[in-house]
Amino acid sequence: MRILGIDYGDSRVGVAITDELNITAQGLETINRNGSDKIVLRRLDEILQKYEVETIVVGKPLNMNGTISKRVEITEQFIHKLKCKYNKIKIETMDERLTTVEAHKTMNFLNINKNKKKNIVDTISAVYILETYLNKQKNTLQNN
């Protein structure tokens, strides 16, 4: 059973997934929302049919000081839709502060063309969200 990571944004939604052993996270794709969650949910249906997913982790875009922003409220509405639609899958959130910054650093390090950056930044952010979640799970297991 795999874990799916989601970086939910205004325009695009980055998606990442673990390997079957939940050890590594790989970028899957970026979904263009075109202003509609229906597009995102339809694509997630296809992804969930292809992969056995037990948990979906959605990045929570808190402000740098940890307070809730308007963006968090919008993301929580999307999370509510996920919980209603996929009620047999565990839905979790993960603090996603600085994931976009890290994604840009990675793309700069890899010297990725700036025209391509817009299309992959959300996918890379989803990978960071998923890796953060996996590391938290691993640390919890080690400390028990």
C-alpha distance (Angstrom), angle and dihedral (degrees) to the residues before:
residue distance angle dihedral
M1 . . .
R2 3.78 . .
I3 3.79 136.2 .
L4 3.79 121.4 -128.6
G5 3.80 121.4 -150.2
I6 3.80 122.4 -154.8
D7 3.80 130.7 -166.1
Y8 3.81 101.4 -166.4
G9 3.78 115.4 -157.6
D10 3.80 141.0 167.1
S11 3.80 94.8 -103.7
R12 3.77 105.9 13.6
V13 3.79 139.6 26.4
G14 3.79 119.0 -148.7
V15 3.80 117.2 -148.6
A16 3.80 128.3 -163.0
I17 3.79 131.9 172.9
T18 3.78 137.8 -162.4
D19 3.77 126.4 -123.8
E20 3.83 116.8 -103.8
L21 3.81 91.6 -87.7
N22 3.83 93.7 49.6
I23 3.79 91.3 -123.9
T24 3.80 102.3 117.3
A25 3.80 135.7 29.9
Q26 3.80 123.7 -139.8
G27 3.76 129.4 -171.3
L28 3.79 110.8 -110.4
E29 3.79 106.4 -179.1
T30 3.77 149.5 -55.7
I31 3.80 116.9 -107.0
N32 3.80 117.1 -152.2
R33 3.80 105.6 -136.8
N34 3.80 97.0 -159.8
G35 3.82 85.6 -158.8
S36 3.79 94.3 -59.6
D37 3.79 133.6 101.1
K38 3.82 87.8 -161.3
I39 3.81 88.6 73.5
V40 3.81 90.3 51.2
L41 3.82 94.2 45.8
R42 3.81 91.7 48.0
R43 3.81 90.7 53.4
L44 3.81 91.3 44.8
D45 3.83 88.1 54.1
E46 3.82 88.4 57.8
I47 3.81 92.8 46.0
L48 3.82 92.2 48.4
Q49 3.81 90.5 50.3
K50 3.80 90.0 54.0
Y51 3.82 98.0 44.5
E52 3.79 131.5 39.8
V53 3.79 101.3 -122.5
E54 3.80 122.3 -175.8
T55 3.81 98.9 173.1
I56 3.80 136.4 29.3
V57 3.81 116.5 -158.9
V58 3.80 116.5 -161.4
G59 3.79 121.9 -165.5
K60 3.79 113.9 -119.3
P61 3.82 110.2 -146.4
L62 3.81 101.1 -144.8
N63 3.79 120.8 174.4
M64 3.81 115.5 -99.9
N65 3.82 90.2 -100.2
G66 3.83 90.3 53.2
T67 3.79 96.9 -105.4
I68 3.79 123.9 134.8
S69 3.79 117.6 -99.2
K70 3.80 131.9 -162.6
R71 3.81 85.6 -101.6
V72 3.85 89.6 60.7
E73 3.81 90.6 54.0
I74 3.82 91.0 51.6
T75 3.82 90.6 46.9
E76 3.82 90.6 49.6
Q77 3.83 89.4 54.7
F78 3.80 88.1 54.5
I79 3.82 90.7 47.3
H80 3.82 88.8 52.5
K81 3.83 88.9 54.8
L82 3.82 89.6 50.4
K83 3.82 91.9 50.2
C84 3.81 91.6 50.1
K85 3.80 95.2 45.8
Y86 3.82 99.3 38.7
N87 3.80 101.4 34.7
K88 3.83 93.2 155.0
I89 3.82 92.3 57.6
K90 3.80 122.0 78.5
I91 3.83 110.1 -118.6
E92 3.80 117.1 -157.0
T93 3.79 135.8 171.5
M94 3.78 130.1 -136.7
D95 3.79 129.4 -165.2
E96 3.79 104.7 -105.6
R97 3.79 100.4 -173.3
L98 3.81 111.0 145.5
T99 3.82 95.1 6.6
T100 3.81 91.5 117.2
V101 3.81 89.9 47.9
E102 3.82 89.6 51.0
A103 3.81 90.6 46.9
H104 3.81 90.8 53.5
K105 3.82 90.8 47.7
T106 3.80 89.6 52.2
M107 3.80 92.6 48.5
N108 3.82 91.1 48.4
F109 3.80 90.5 49.1
L110 3.81 89.6 51.0
N111 3.81 89.6 46.5
I112 3.81 92.7 -126.5
N113 3.80 115.9 -177.0
K114 3.81 109.8 -99.4
N115 3.82 91.4 -128.0
K116 3.81 89.8 59.2
K117 3.82 94.5 45.1
K118 3.80 94.0 76.9
N119 3.81 90.4 57.2
I120 3.79 97.1 50.0
V121 3.81 106.9 30.2
D122 3.82 92.2 88.8
T123 3.81 92.5 48.8
I124 3.81 91.0 50.9
S125 3.82 89.5 47.3
A126 3.82 88.7 52.4
V127 3.82 88.6 53.2
Y128 3.83 90.1 52.7
I129 3.82 91.0 48.6
L130 3.80 90.4 50.7
E131 3.83 93.3 45.0
T132 3.82 89.9 50.8
Y133 3.80 89.5 51.7
L134 3.83 92.5 47.4
N135 3.82 91.3 49.4
K136 3.80 91.0 49.2
Q137 3.84 90.2 50.8
K138 3.82 91.1 48.1
N139 3.84 92.0 49.0
T140 3.80 90.9 48.5
L141 3.82 90.3 52.9
Q142 3.82 92.4 47.7
N143 3.80 92.5 49.9
N144 3.82 94.2 51.5
